[in-house]
Amino acid sequence: MESTGLSAPAAETDTAEFQWLRTGEEALNAMLAAIDQARSSIRLETYIFHAGPLAEQFREALVQARGRGVKIHLLIDALGSISLSTAFWDPLVDAGGEFAWFNPISVKRWSYRDHRKILVIDDRIGFIGGFNIADEYKGDGVTSGWRDLGLRVTGPVVDELARSFDTFFARASLKHRRLQRLRKAANKVAEGQNWKLVLSGPGRHHGELRRTLGKDLSQARSVRLICAYFLPTWRLRKELLRVCRRGGRVQLILAGKSDVALSQLASRRLYRMLMRSGVEIYEYQPQILHAKLFIFDGIVYVGSANLDVRSLRINYELIVRITDPKLSREAAEMFDKDLQHCRKIDPASWRKSRTLWNKLKEDWAYFVLAKVDPYFAGRQMRMLR
């Protein structure tokens, strides 16, 4: 299954089609339905696969597909799914499916994780987004379940998703110098008429995602972000502020409830500085926010990446940049709908609410995530050279 990486930019006739998966429930149901209909191949890659009823449902669907003669390749991050035993996959492996842990836990390389989420069915249909395979993602994100979203994709972008998966699966063990080779293959771009697939990962060439985001931000007049974990690099922060200074509008929907308290604290350290320049901040209230959706004027980004240091500098990520008027309108509608479930942060009230204890916790969280984590990740990368 080894691949040499992504292909050259596609011809202008290579148009992809996209369909919103507006909730975690909708996405997981669509993925299971696609697995049930698979006839030749299934590639599934995810960061978290938690044991439970949903996990068993996915495993059974994969085993049944294998019984129909479908080739199964499954790649799961070893740290993200650390609570899942290898034995969980015995029924699939016994049936002839292939399973691998991405970057098995090691003191020397634990930091570099596969945060991507991909499902490719029969080389024809792809699924991407923020959702993992875990019971907490089942729901509408309002009355139950975490708030998440994604896309069902068809067209030439599916070929690129499959190629990228094959590269990662073939090098899943990530031992020393093999990690270096994967770094080069992981930082690629492929594009067609209405899409651009950006793959990013750690190391010297990891900046493609940041460069693509930065270029679009530098020209945007309207920026609307839904982001579960928000801690952008200094350069991207500057671009967000510049949008406001040139008369544009920036609206952020961030986590009011989070599964990672440290990330929420670090994000809140930036609120006062952002609001001082005119950035509007809203916190999503009903459920834990896990969605990733970036809208820059008519451009839409969807995938696994958050706008935080780990996604932008350390993890392996996948995101699709889409220029499609209909999809952009629908994205704006979803943003407006989520906005109805948010609490707007008032700058004056926020400033008055900040106690010394609040500030100390936020400073500490920022230091850990923006300084300590990248430092140790950099040391591990140097050890692997």
Salt bridges, closest charged atoms under 4 A:
GLU2 OE2 - ARG171 NH2 2.70
GLU25 OE2 - LYS138 NZ 3.37
GLU45 OE2 - ARG116 NE 2.76
ASP77 OD2 - ARG113 NE 3.05
GLU98 OE2 - HIS73 NE2 3.43
ASP114 OD1 - ARG116 NE 3.72
ASP123 OD1 - ARG43 NH1 2.69
GLU136 OE2 - HIS50 ND1 3.53
ASP148 OD2 - HIS290 ND1 2.71
GLU160 OE2 - ARG163 NH1 3.34
ASP166 OD1 - ARG43 NE 2.83
GLU208 OE1 - ARG211 NH2 3.31
ASP216 OD2 - ARG321 NE 2.71
GLU239 OE2 - ARG242 NH1 3.21
GLU280 OE2 - ARG249 NE 2.69
GLU283 OE2 - ARG268 NE 3.03
GLU283 OE1 - ARG343 NH2 3.19
GLU317 OE2 - HIS115 ND1 3.00
GLU330 OE2 - LYS326 NZ 2.62
ASP336 OD1 - ARG224 NH2 2.55
ASP338 OD1 - ARG147 NE 3.07
GLU362 OE2 - ARG354 NH1 2.33
ASP363 OD1 - ARG269 NE 2.92
ASP373 OD1 - ARG310 NH2 2.85
